[in-house]
Amino acid sequence: MARVVNDLTDAQWDALKAAWGGCAYCTAPAAALQKDCVQAISRGGRYTLGNVVPACGSCNASKCNAEVTGWLRRKKLDERTFLVRHYEISAELTTRFPAEPSTVD
């Protein structure tokens, strides 16, 4: 975990929760949404604006480190709707929160 870039800010997390309006996977309104990496950390993902979505506890635990599209199919969730919304929300929030230039010495 220490080698993984984790640059999701609190403001970005709040914006993600507002944009999704509930669980990104099952759409259930959830009071306690959890940060889920679309591409799991164990598969090379990071806690970044373009890779994190809000998930209810049930979806987050069920998905674990599974590949997202296969998991959505197995759960009989709407894969296309998720992928389109993920793209649209990511594009909008990336514009709102431009990446900071990296400072490598």
C-alpha positions as CSV (number, residue, x, y, z in Angstrom):
1,M,0.0,0.0,0.0
2,A,2.9,2.4,0.7
3,R,4.1,2.1,-2.9
4,V,0.6,3.0,-4.3
5,V,-0.2,6.6,-5.3
6,N,-3.3,7.7,-3.3
7,D,-4.1,11.2,-4.2
8,L,-7.9,11.4,-3.9
9,T,-8.7,14.6,-1.9
10,D,-11.7,15.0,0.5
11,A,-13.2,17.6,-1.9
12,Q,-12.9,15.1,-4.8
13,W,-14.5,12.3,-2.7
14,D,-17.4,14.6,-1.7
15,A,-17.9,15.5,-5.4
16,L,-17.9,11.8,-6.4
17,K,-20.5,11.0,-3.8
18,A,-22.7,13.9,-4.9
19,A,-22.3,13.1,-8.6
20,W,-23.2,9.4,-8.2
21,G,-26.0,10.1,-5.7
22,G,-25.6,6.6,-4.1
23,C,-23.8,3.4,-4.8
24,A,-22.2,3.5,-8.2
25,Y,-22.9,-0.2,-8.8
26,C,-26.4,-0.9,-7.5
27,T,-27.6,2.7,-7.3
28,A,-28.9,2.2,-3.7
29,P,-28.9,5.4,-1.7
30,A,-26.5,4.7,1.2
31,A,-25.8,6.8,4.2
32,A,-22.3,5.3,4.6
33,L,-20.7,5.0,1.2
34,Q,-17.3,3.5,1.0
35,K,-14.4,4.3,-1.5
36,D,-14.1,1.5,-4.0
37,C,-11.4,1.3,-6.6
38,V,-12.9,0.3,-10.0
39,Q,-9.5,-1.3,-10.8
40,A,-8.5,-2.9,-7.6
41,I,-5.2,-2.0,-6.0
42,S,-4.1,-5.6,-6.3
43,R,-4.6,-5.2,-10.0
44,G,-2.7,-2.0,-10.3
45,G,-5.4,0.5,-9.4
46,R,-5.0,3.6,-7.2
47,Y,-7.1,5.8,-5.0
48,T,-7.4,8.5,-7.6
49,L,-10.3,10.6,-8.9
50,G,-10.7,8.5,-12.1
51,N,-10.5,5.2,-10.3
52,V,-12.6,5.6,-7.1
53,V,-16.4,5.3,-7.0
54,P,-18.8,5.4,-4.0
55,A,-20.1,1.9,-3.1
56,C,-22.5,0.6,-0.5
57,G,-20.9,-1.9,1.9
58,S,-22.6,-4.9,0.3
59,C,-21.3,-4.1,-3.2
60,N,-17.8,-3.1,-2.0
61,A,-17.5,-6.4,0.0
62,S,-18.9,-8.5,-2.9
63,K,-16.6,-6.9,-5.6
64,C,-13.5,-7.2,-3.4
65,N,-10.7,-7.2,-5.9
66,A,-12.7,-8.6,-8.9
67,E,-12.5,-7.1,-12.4
68,V,-15.4,-4.7,-12.5
69,T,-17.1,-5.7,-15.7
70,G,-17.1,-9.4,-15.0
71,W,-18.3,-8.8,-11.4
72,L,-21.2,-6.6,-12.7
73,R,-22.2,-9.3,-15.1
74,R,-22.1,-12.0,-12.4
75,K,-24.3,-9.8,-10.1
76,K,-26.6,-9.0,-13.0
77,L,-26.1,-5.3,-12.6
78,D,-26.3,-2.9,-15.6
79,E,-22.7,-2.9,-16.9
80,R,-23.3,-0.4,-19.7
81,T,-25.0,2.1,-17.5
82,F,-22.2,1.9,-15.0
83,L,-19.5,2.3,-17.6
84,V,-21.2,5.3,-19.3
85,R,-21.9,7.1,-16.0
86,H,-18.3,6.4,-14.8
87,Y,-16.9,7.9,-18.0
88,E,-19.2,11.0,-17.8
89,I,-18.7,11.6,-14.1
90,S,-14.9,11.1,-14.4
91,A,-14.7,13.5,-17.4
92,E,-16.7,16.2,-15.6
93,L,-14.8,15.9,-12.3
94,T,-11.4,15.7,-14.1
95,T,-12.3,19.1,-15.6
96,R,-13.4,20.5,-12.3
97,F,-10.3,19.1,-10.5
98,P,-7.3,19.4,-12.9
99,A,-4.3,17.2,-12.0
100,E,-1.5,19.0,-10.2
101,P,1.8,18.9,-12.0
102,S,4.1,16.3,-10.4
103,T,7.2,17.4,-8.8
104,V,9.8,14.7,-9.2
105,D,13.3,15.6,-8.0
